[in-house]
Amino acid sequence: MPPEWAPHTRTWMAWPSSGYLLGDEPEEARTTWAAVAHAVLEFEPVTMVVDPVALPDAQRHLDPRVELVQAQLDDAWMRDIGPTFVLDDDGVLGAVDWVFNGWGAQAWASWGHDAKIAATVAGHAGATLISSPLVNEGGGIHVDGAGTVLITRTVQLDGGRNPDWDEAKVEAELARTIGAERVIWLERGLTRDYDEFGTRGHVDIVATFAAPGTVLVHRQDDPAHPDFEVTRGIAEQLRNADLMVIDVPAPRATHDEHGPVDYSYINHTLVNGGVILCGFGEEEADTRAAQIMAEAYPGRRVVVVDARPLFARGGGIHCITQQQPEAA
């Protein structure tokens, strides 16, 4: 699996069309998904999977340059429902089709359509499909492109996902599918991610590689927030794994009506020549995070998109995007 900073052919997304993603403010969801798509479009092509019932809405909101592919959808978290793209030694494109079961068979989730999206995307991309028996999502892994992958024990070893798997079996499957040579098991994710509508610990809101040997790590600085201790433990574990840790402080907002928030700048996506960064309406904190990203990814232009409507629905910018690496 190439690192996310490797050259892309395009970014894949999925259009919100029903349920809690639209919620009481459907226009807010549509305009936010469109804002991310248009930010990415400044740097590389975007292909959007759209449920046929929502095609008129997508066409109304999206730049005509966004390619639309029709397929039935349950949700719109392309990072999780789409394939994980890989390249073989000759640079031929492959697409890993993990088993998707609604983030561990969550009681509120439906996934009959979403479980087929990875194969649909792979077909449109012209990629060789690599089927995996591992229940996994793209938001549950981060790689450095040099053989190291970050995962969390509460995702890949989740009883709702892979009840009969142990560490060795997971590591062997990650080696087979994405070429993992070193697996770093983080103990857990952020606190909010364990609420009813969370993923039970996706790594892509906690830590990500900026280069081989270097990780960007979410840091919560409010001692009253439960992630104050969680994020310090994660950073310590990664330093003990001989990685250079770059702290990325959280914005000042710590709670909403549901409890402690998981607002994180880690959930950004990389594009050709750019970084699409979550913003949280705090000029000082957003600017500081953008400066950190500009230094961590030299030569890339940072574009900030207000991600609060995404986080209110359970994810961020990384969660709704999936990069397709450039093949030979």
C-alpha positions as CSV (number, residue, x, y, z in Angstrom):
1,M,0.0,0.0,0.0
2,P,1.6,3.3,-1.0
3,P,1.7,6.1,1.5
4,E,-1.0,8.8,1.1
5,W,1.6,11.4,-0.1
6,A,2.5,9.3,-3.1
7,P,1.0,10.6,-6.5
8,H,-2.7,10.0,-7.0
9,T,-4.8,9.3,-10.1
10,R,-7.9,10.6,-8.3
11,T,-9.8,10.8,-5.0
12,W,-13.0,8.7,-4.6
13,M,-16.0,9.9,-2.5
14,A,-19.6,8.9,-1.9
15,W,-22.6,11.2,-1.8
16,P,-24.8,11.4,1.3
17,S,-28.3,10.4,0.4
18,S,-30.3,9.1,3.4
19,G,-30.6,8.5,7.1
20,Y,-28.6,10.2,9.8
21,L,-26.1,11.6,7.3
22,L,-28.8,14.0,6.0
23,G,-30.6,14.2,9.4
24,D,-32.4,17.4,10.3
25,E,-30.2,19.5,8.1
26,P,-29.8,17.7,4.8
27,E,-28.5,20.8,3.0
28,E,-25.7,21.1,5.5
29,A,-24.5,17.6,4.7
30,R,-24.7,18.1,0.9
31,T,-22.9,21.4,1.0
32,T,-20.1,20.0,3.2
33,W,-19.5,17.0,1.1
34,A,-19.5,19.3,-1.9
35,A,-17.0,21.7,-0.3
36,V,-14.6,18.8,0.3
37,A,-15.0,17.5,-3.2
38,H,-14.4,21.0,-4.7
39,A,-11.3,21.5,-2.4
40,V,-9.9,18.2,-3.7
41,L,-10.8,19.1,-7.3
42,E,-8.3,22.0,-7.1
43,F,-5.5,19.4,-7.0
44,E,-6.7,16.2,-8.7
45,P,-9.8,14.5,-10.3
46,V,-12.7,13.5,-8.0
47,T,-15.1,10.5,-8.7
48,M,-18.2,10.5,-6.6
49,V,-20.3,7.3,-6.1
50,V,-24.0,8.5,-6.0
51,D,-27.1,6.5,-5.1
52,P,-29.5,6.9,-8.1
53,V,-32.2,8.4,-5.8
54,A,-29.8,11.2,-5.0
55,L,-28.5,11.9,-8.4
56,P,-30.4,15.2,-8.9
57,D,-29.1,16.5,-5.6
58,A,-25.5,15.6,-6.4
59,Q,-25.7,17.2,-9.9
60,R,-27.2,20.4,-8.3
61,H,-24.4,20.7,-5.8
62,L,-21.3,19.4,-7.6
63,D,-19.0,21.0,-10.2
64,P,-19.6,19.2,-13.5
65,R,-15.9,18.2,-13.5
66,V,-16.7,15.7,-10.6
67,E,-17.3,12.3,-12.3
68,L,-20.4,10.6,-11.0
69,V,-20.7,6.8,-10.7
70,Q,-24.1,5.4,-9.8
71,A,-24.5,2.7,-7.2
72,Q,-26.8,2.0,-4.3
73,L,-25.5,3.2,-0.9
74,D,-26.3,2.9,2.7
75,D,-23.8,5.6,4.0
76,A,-21.2,7.9,2.5
77,W,-17.9,7.1,4.4
78,M,-15.9,6.2,1.3
79,R,-12.7,5.6,3.4
80,D,-14.4,2.7,5.1
81,I,-16.7,1.3,2.5
82,G,-14.4,1.6,-0.5
83,P,-11.4,-0.5,-1.3
84,T,-7.8,0.0,-0.1
85,F,-5.7,0.5,-3.2
86,V,-2.3,-1.2,-3.5
87,L,0.4,-1.6,-6.2
88,D,2.4,-4.7,-7.0
89,D,6.1,-4.8,-7.7
90,D,5.4,-3.8,-11.3
91,G,3.2,-0.9,-10.3
92,V,-0.1,-2.6,-11.3
93,L,-3.1,-1.4,-9.4
94,G,-4.9,-3.6,-7.0
95,A,-7.9,-3.0,-4.6
96,V,-8.3,-4.8,-1.3
97,D,-11.9,-5.6,-0.6
98,W,-12.2,-5.9,3.1
99,V,-15.3,-7.4,4.7
100,F,-17.5,-4.4,5.7
101,N,-20.2,-5.1,8.4
102,G,-21.2,-1.6,9.6
103,W,-18.2,-1.0,11.9
104,G,-18.7,-4.2,13.9
105,A,-22.3,-4.9,13.2
106,Q,-23.5,-1.7,15.0
107,A,-27.2,-1.9,15.9
108,W,-28.0,1.4,14.0
109,A,-26.0,0.6,10.9
110,S,-27.1,-1.0,7.6
111,W,-24.5,-2.2,5.1
112,G,-26.1,-4.4,2.5
113,H,-25.3,-1.9,-0.3
114,D,-22.0,-0.5,1.2
115,A,-20.5,-4.0,1.4
116,K,-20.5,-4.1,-2.4
117,I,-19.0,-0.7,-3.0
118,A,-15.3,-1.7,-2.8
119,A,-15.8,-4.1,-5.7
120,T,-17.8,-1.5,-7.7
121,V,-15.0,1.1,-7.2
122,A,-12.3,-1.4,-8.1
123,G,-14.1,-2.2,-11.3
124,H,-14.4,1.4,-12.4
125,A,-10.8,2.0,-11.5
126,G,-9.6,-1.0,-13.5
127,A,-8.0,-2.5,-10.4
128,T,-7.4,-6.2,-9.7
129,L,-9.7,-7.1,-6.8
130,I,-8.1,-8.7,-3.8
131,S,-10.7,-10.2,-1.5
132,S,-10.0,-10.4,2.2
133,P,-11.8,-12.2,5.0
134,L,-10.7,-9.6,7.5
135,V,-13.4,-7.2,8.7
136,N,-11.7,-3.9,8.4
137,E,-12.1,-0.3,7.2
138,G,-9.8,2.1,5.6
139,G,-10.1,4.4,8.5
140,G,-8.6,1.7,10.7
141,I,-5.2,1.6,9.1
142,H,-2.4,4.1,8.3
143,V,0.8,3.2,6.5
144,D,4.1,4.8,5.8
145,G,4.7,3.2,2.4
146,A,7.8,1.4,3.7
147,G,6.1,-1.5,5.4
148,T,4.8,-0.1,8.7
149,V,1.1,0.1,9.5
150,L,-0.7,1.6,12.5
151,I,-3.8,-0.1,13.8
152,T,-5.8,-0.3,17.1
153,R,-6.6,-3.3,19.2
154,T,-10.2,-2.2,19.5
155,V,-10.8,-2.3,15.8
156,Q,-9.2,-5.3,14.1
157,L,-9.6,-7.4,17.3
158,D,-13.1,-6.2,17.9
159,G,-15.5,-9.0,18.8
160,G,-18.1,-7.5,16.4
161,R,-15.6,-7.6,13.6
162,N,-13.2,-10.5,13.9
163,P,-14.1,-12.5,17.0
164,D,-11.9,-15.5,16.1
165,W,-8.8,-13.6,15.1
166,D,-5.7,-13.0,17.1
167,E,-2.8,-10.6,16.5
168,A,-0.8,-13.1,14.5
169,K,-3.6,-13.8,12.1
170,V,-4.4,-10.1,11.6
171,E,-0.7,-9.4,10.9
172,A,-0.5,-12.2,8.4
173,E,-3.5,-10.9,6.5
174,L,-2.1,-7.3,6.5
175,A,1.1,-8.7,5.1
176,R,-0.7,-10.6,2.4
177,T,-3.0,-7.7,1.4
178,I,-1.1,-4.4,1.9
179,G,2.5,-5.6,2.3
180,A,2.7,-4.8,6.0
181,E,6.1,-5.8,7.5
182,R,5.7,-4.1,10.9
183,V,2.4,-3.7,12.7
184,I,2.2,-1.2,15.5
185,W,-0.8,-2.0,17.7
186,L,-2.2,1.1,19.5
187,E,-4.2,0.3,22.5
188,R,-7.2,2.4,21.7
189,G,-8.6,5.5,19.9
190,L,-10.3,8.7,21.1
191,T,-13.1,8.6,23.7
192,R,-15.9,9.9,21.6
193,D,-15.3,7.1,19.0
194,Y,-16.6,4.6,21.6
195,D,-20.0,6.2,21.8
196,E,-23.0,4.6,20.2
197,F,-22.3,6.0,16.8
198,G,-18.5,5.6,16.9
199,T,-16.1,3.2,15.1
200,R,-14.6,1.8,18.3
201,G,-11.2,3.3,17.7
202,H,-10.2,4.2,14.2
203,V,-6.6,5.2,14.0
204,D,-7.2,7.9,11.3
205,I,-8.4,10.4,13.9
206,V,-5.5,9.7,16.3
207,A,-2.3,9.4,14.4
208,T,-1.0,9.4,10.8
209,F,2.4,9.1,9.1
210,A,3.9,12.2,7.6
211,A,6.9,10.3,6.4
212,P,8.6,7.0,7.2
213,G,9.5,7.2,10.8
214,T,7.5,10.3,11.5
215,V,3.9,10.5,12.9
216,L,1.5,13.3,13.4
217,V,-0.4,12.7,16.7
218,H,-3.5,14.3,18.1
219,R,-2.9,16.0,21.4
220,Q,-5.7,17.1,23.7
221,D,-4.5,19.8,26.1
222,D,-7.5,20.2,28.4
223,P,-6.8,18.1,31.6
224,A,-10.6,17.8,32.1
225,H,-11.0,16.0,28.7
226,P,-10.7,12.2,28.9
227,D,-8.4,12.3,25.8
228,F,-5.8,14.3,27.7
229,E,-4.4,11.0,29.1
230,V,-5.4,9.0,26.1
231,T,-3.4,11.1,23.6
232,R,-0.3,11.3,25.8
233,G,-0.3,7.5,26.2
234,I,-0.5,7.1,22.4
235,A,2.3,9.6,21.8
236,E,4.5,7.8,24.4
237,Q,3.8,4.4,22.8
238,L,4.8,5.7,19.4
239,R,8.0,7.3,20.7
240,N,8.8,4.0,22.3
241,A,8.4,2.4,18.9
242,D,11.3,4.7,17.7
243,L,9.0,7.1,15.8
244,M,9.4,10.8,15.7
245,V,6.2,12.3,17.1
246,I,4.8,15.7,15.9
247,D,2.1,16.8,18.3
248,V,-1.0,18.4,16.7
249,P,-3.0,20.2,19.4
250,A,-6.7,19.9,19.3
251,P,-8.9,23.0,18.9
252,R,-10.1,24.7,22.1
253,A,-13.7,23.3,21.9
254,T,-13.9,20.3,24.1
255,H,-17.6,19.4,24.5
256,D,-20.9,19.5,22.7
257,E,-24.4,18.5,23.8
258,H,-23.4,14.8,23.6
259,G,-20.2,15.1,25.7
260,P,-16.5,15.3,25.0
261,V,-15.8,15.9,21.3
262,D,-13.1,14.2,19.1
263,Y,-12.3,17.3,17.0
264,S,-9.0,16.3,15.4
265,Y,-6.8,17.8,12.7
266,I,-5.3,14.3,12.1
267,N,-8.3,13.4,10.0
268,H,-7.0,15.3,6.9
269,T,-6.5,13.9,3.5
270,L,-3.5,14.4,1.2
271,V,-3.9,15.2,-2.5
272,N,-1.4,16.0,-5.3
273,G,0.4,19.1,-4.1
274,G,-2.0,19.7,-1.2
275,V,-3.5,18.9,2.2
276,I,-7.3,19.2,2.7
277,L,-7.5,20.0,6.4
278,C,-10.4,19.9,8.9
279,G,-11.3,23.3,10.3
280,F,-13.3,23.9,13.4
281,G,-14.2,27.6,13.2
282,E,-11.3,28.6,15.5
283,E,-9.0,31.0,13.7
284,E,-6.0,30.6,16.0
285,A,-6.2,26.8,16.3
286,D,-7.0,26.2,12.6
287,T,-4.1,28.4,11.6
288,R,-1.7,26.7,14.0
289,A,-2.7,23.3,12.6
290,A,-2.3,24.5,9.0
291,Q,1.2,25.7,9.8
292,I,2.1,22.3,11.3
293,M,0.8,20.5,8.2
294,A,2.7,22.8,5.9
295,E,5.9,22.0,7.7
296,A,5.1,18.3,7.9
297,Y,4.3,18.0,4.2
298,P,6.8,20.5,2.6
299,G,5.7,21.9,-0.8
300,R,2.0,21.2,-0.3
301,R,-0.7,23.9,-0.1
302,V,-3.0,23.6,2.9
303,V,-6.7,24.2,2.3
304,V,-9.0,24.3,5.3
305,V,-12.6,23.1,5.1
306,D,-15.1,23.5,8.0
307,A,-15.5,19.9,9.2
308,R,-17.9,20.4,12.1
309,P,-20.9,19.1,10.1
310,L,-18.9,16.0,9.3
311,F,-17.8,15.4,12.9
312,A,-21.5,15.9,14.0
313,R,-22.3,13.0,11.8
314,G,-19.5,10.8,13.0
315,G,-16.4,11.4,10.9
316,G,-14.1,13.9,9.2
317,I,-12.5,14.7,5.8
318,H,-10.3,11.6,5.8
319,C,-13.3,9.5,6.5
320,I,-15.2,10.6,3.3
321,T,-12.3,10.4,0.9
322,Q,-10.2,7.5,-0.5
323,Q,-7.1,8.1,-2.7
324,Q,-6.3,6.0,-5.8
325,P,-2.6,5.9,-6.2
326,E,-1.0,6.4,-9.6
327,A,-0.2,3.1,-11.3
328,A,2.6,2.3,-13.7
